[in-house]
Each structure stands twice: as C-alpha cells, then as structure tokens.
Amino acid sequence: MLAVLAILVFFMFRNSRKRQREAAELQQKVQVGADVMTNFGVFGTILDIDEENNKVQLETTPGTVLTVHRQVVTRVIDDHDTDNDDSDDTVVATTEPAFGERVEETHEVEASSDSTPTTPGTTPSKTDKVDE
C-alpha cells in the first residue's frame, strides 16, 4: 500500500515539474510580434505586453486590438506549425462530400427531342413516350 502511494506521489511531482517547464518555455516564446493562439481559439499577433498587469494586446485583424490576460495565450504559432502553400499543391477530386458538408441536390434532365416531362428526382426512361 505504501509503495503504491509512493509511486503515485512520484508521478504527481513529475507531471507538475513537466507542466511548469512547459509554461516557462511558453512564456519565453511570448514576445512582441509573435503569432499566438488563445485558449478560446482566437489567433493574433502580440502588439504589447504589460508585465505589471499581466495583460497582452493582440491584433486579430488589421485595426482590431484585443486586450486579454497573459495566461489566455496558450500557444505560440511557429513557422513550421502552419502549412506551407508552396509545398505539394496536389488536389484530390472527391465525389463524396466532406463530413458535415451540406450538399444541394440538383436535378438535371437531359434535353432531347423524345424526352418526357418528369418530376424532380425521377429519370425519364426510354419506354416513356408522350403522344403529340
């Protein structure tokens, strides 16, 4: 029982030190001009850091400046984190929509001299003829 408790305490301290080390690395990367992401998903560029009040001014779009708490900044976006547009521009054609994508159904009827009027969602067959 004591051995299990000792192992539990060991892992708790180890995880605590790991989190402290990661937080210190993040704070070193948070500098004026860095592209960052907040914990609520807003991307921006740091314009100013107020160390005394723990405030950061983020420019999200040109002319839009947000003032947030310093701890809200959870990730610094490096150049290797973003996708390069210059790399492999291959396009894969798919006939199926992506998950969650809405597809509007289009009903196309080929125009020919012997086609019959059909209701949407049905296709004309060769046996359907209209007497003129």
VENNOR-V974655 format. One record per residue. N is the residue number from 0. RES is the residue in one letter. D_LAST is the distance of its C-alpha to the last C-alpha in Angstrom with 1 decimal. Layout:
n: (N/N)
res: (RES/RES)
d_last: (D_LAST/D_LAST)
This chain:
n: (0/1/2/3/4/5/6/7/8/9/10/11/12/13/14/15/16/17/18/19/20/21/22/23/24/25/26/27/28/29/30/31/32/33/34/35/36/37/38/39/40/41/42/43/44/45/46/47/48/49/50/51/52/53/54/55/56/57/58/59/60/61/62/63/64/65/66/67/68/69/70/71/72/73/74/75/76/77/78/79/80/81/82/83/84/85/86/87/88/89/90/91/92/93/94/95/96/97/98/99/100/101/102/103/104/105/106/107/108/109/110/111/112/113/114/115/116/117/118/119/120/121/122/123/124/125/126/127/128/129/130/131)
res: (M/L/A/V/L/A/I/L/V/F/F/M/F/R/N/S/R/K/R/Q/R/E/A/A/E/L/Q/Q/K/V/Q/V/G/A/D/V/M/T/N/F/G/V/F/G/T/I/L/D/I/D/E/E/N/N/K/V/Q/L/E/T/T/P/G/T/V/L/T/V/H/R/Q/V/V/T/R/V/I/D/D/H/D/T/D/N/D/D/S/D/D/T/V/V/A/T/T/E/P/A/F/G/E/R/V/E/E/T/H/E/V/E/A/S/S/D/S/T/P/T/T/P/G/T/T/P/S/K/T/D/K/V/D/E)
d_last: (94.1/96.0/94.4/90.9/91.9/93.4/90.3/88.1/90.4/90.3/86.5/86.4/88.9/87.1/83.7/85.4/87.0/83.7/81.9/84.8/84.6/80.9/81.4/84.2/82.0/79.2/81.7/83.0/79.5/78.7/79.8/78.8/75.7/74.5/70.8/70.8/68.7/69.7/69.6/66.7/64.6/65.2/65.8/68.1/71.0/74.5/76.1/79.3/81.2/83.7/86.0/88.1/85.2/83.0/80.1/77.6/75.5/72.1/69.8/66.3/64.4/65.9/67.7/67.3/70.6/71.2/74.6/74.8/77.5/78.7/78.0/74.3/74.0/73.3/72.2/72.9/69.9/71.3/69.6/69.0/67.3/64.4/61.8/62.2/59.3/60.8/60.5/57.8/54.6/52.3/48.9/47.4/43.6/42.6/39.3/40.8/41.9/45.6/47.2/46.5/43.9/40.9/37.6/34.5/31.4/28.6/25.0/23.5/19.9/19.5/16.9/15.0/12.0/10.5/12.0/11.0/12.8/16.1/19.2/22.4/24.4/21.7/20.3/16.9/17.4/16.1/15.2/12.8/9.2/6.1/3.8/0.0)
